[in-house]
Amino acid sequence: PLPEPPLPATDTIIPITSQSELIEEGQEMHHCIASHLKSVVDGKFAVYRMMAPERLTIEVLVMGGGQLVLREVRGKYNRLPSDASNAIIEAWFSEGSLKFETRTQRQ
């Protein structure tokens, strides 16, 4: 298993929670996300798959002090996401990262 993902899942954005899922994601999407396996295992990155409105891979950088950075979003063959998908991802990320930062500050 991989470290617990920092942001919650939604109906369409699902965390990748195992090494085999990460490798399968790279194979299915025909991009290099699996090359980040060590960084994901080390907790430096978290990876999510978006199922709708289009199929995408989302990479989140986990920094010290409870800060998250939306690092990269790519579709199959590294295609860029649509504006509609970007809006959904940005709303999900903003809401989730605020909760994550608040949670880590309490610890």
C-alpha positions as CSV (number, residue, x, y, z in Angstrom):
1,P,0.0,0.0,0.0
2,L,0.9,3.6,-0.5
3,P,0.7,6.4,2.2
4,E,-2.8,7.6,2.9
5,P,-3.8,10.2,0.3
6,P,-4.0,13.7,1.6
7,L,-7.2,14.7,-0.2
8,P,-10.5,12.8,0.0
9,A,-12.0,10.9,-2.9
10,T,-15.1,12.1,-4.8
11,D,-17.5,10.3,-7.0
12,T,-15.2,11.0,-10.0
13,I,-11.7,11.6,-8.4
14,I,-10.3,8.5,-6.8
15,P,-6.9,8.1,-5.0
16,I,-4.4,5.5,-6.3
17,T,-3.6,3.5,-3.2
18,S,-1.2,0.7,-4.3
19,Q,2.0,0.4,-6.3
20,S,0.2,-1.9,-8.7
21,E,-2.5,0.6,-9.3
22,L,0.1,3.3,-10.0
23,I,1.9,1.1,-12.6
24,E,-1.5,0.2,-14.2
25,E,-2.4,3.9,-14.4
26,G,0.8,4.7,-16.3
27,Q,0.2,1.7,-18.7
28,E,-3.5,2.6,-19.2
29,M,-2.8,6.3,-19.7
30,H,0.4,5.9,-21.7
31,H,2.4,8.4,-19.7
32,C,5.2,8.2,-17.1
33,I,3.4,8.5,-13.8
34,A,4.8,5.1,-12.7
35,S,8.3,6.6,-12.9
36,H,7.3,8.6,-9.8
37,L,6.7,5.4,-7.8
38,K,9.6,6.0,-5.3
39,S,8.4,9.5,-4.6
40,V,4.8,8.3,-4.1
41,V,6.0,5.5,-1.8
42,D,8.0,8.1,0.2
43,G,4.9,10.3,0.6
44,K,6.3,13.1,-1.5
45,F,3.5,12.8,-4.1
46,A,-0.1,11.5,-4.1
47,V,-1.8,10.4,-7.3
48,Y,-5.5,10.4,-8.2
49,R,-7.4,9.2,-11.2
50,M,-10.3,11.3,-12.6
51,M,-13.0,9.3,-14.2
52,A,-15.4,12.0,-15.5
53,P,-16.0,14.3,-17.3
54,E,-12.8,12.9,-18.8
55,R,-10.2,10.3,-17.9
56,L,-7.2,12.1,-16.3
57,T,-4.3,11.5,-13.9
58,I,-3.8,14.1,-11.1
59,E,-0.5,14.4,-9.2
60,V,-0.3,16.3,-5.9
61,L,3.0,17.3,-4.3
62,V,3.0,16.9,-0.5
63,M,5.3,19.5,1.1
64,G,6.3,19.9,4.7
65,G,4.1,21.9,7.0
66,G,0.9,20.6,5.6
67,Q,1.1,22.3,2.3
68,L,-0.1,20.7,-0.9
69,V,0.6,21.7,-4.5
70,L,-1.4,20.6,-7.5
71,R,1.6,19.5,-9.6
72,E,0.3,18.1,-12.8
73,V,-2.8,16.9,-14.5
74,R,-2.6,14.8,-17.7
75,G,-4.8,12.7,-19.9
76,K,-3.9,9.8,-22.1
77,Y,-0.6,10.3,-23.9
78,N,0.0,13.5,-21.7
79,R,-3.0,15.3,-23.2
80,L,-3.9,18.5,-21.4
81,P,-7.2,18.6,-19.5
82,S,-10.3,20.5,-20.7
83,D,-11.3,23.7,-19.0
84,A,-14.3,22.0,-17.5
85,S,-12.1,19.3,-15.9
86,N,-9.7,21.9,-14.7
87,A,-12.5,23.8,-13.0
88,I,-13.7,20.6,-11.2
89,I,-10.1,19.7,-10.2
90,E,-9.3,23.2,-8.9
91,A,-12.5,23.3,-6.7
92,W,-11.8,19.8,-5.3
93,F,-8.1,20.7,-4.7
94,S,-8.9,24.0,-3.0
95,E,-11.5,22.6,-0.7
96,G,-9.5,19.5,0.2
97,S,-6.1,21.3,0.7
98,L,-7.7,23.8,3.1
99,K,-9.1,20.9,5.2
100,F,-5.7,19.1,5.0
101,E,-3.7,22.2,6.1
102,T,-6.1,22.8,9.0
103,R,-5.8,19.1,10.0
104,T,-2.0,19.1,9.9
105,Q,-1.8,22.4,11.9
106,R,-3.8,20.9,14.7
107,Q,-1.4,18.0,15.1
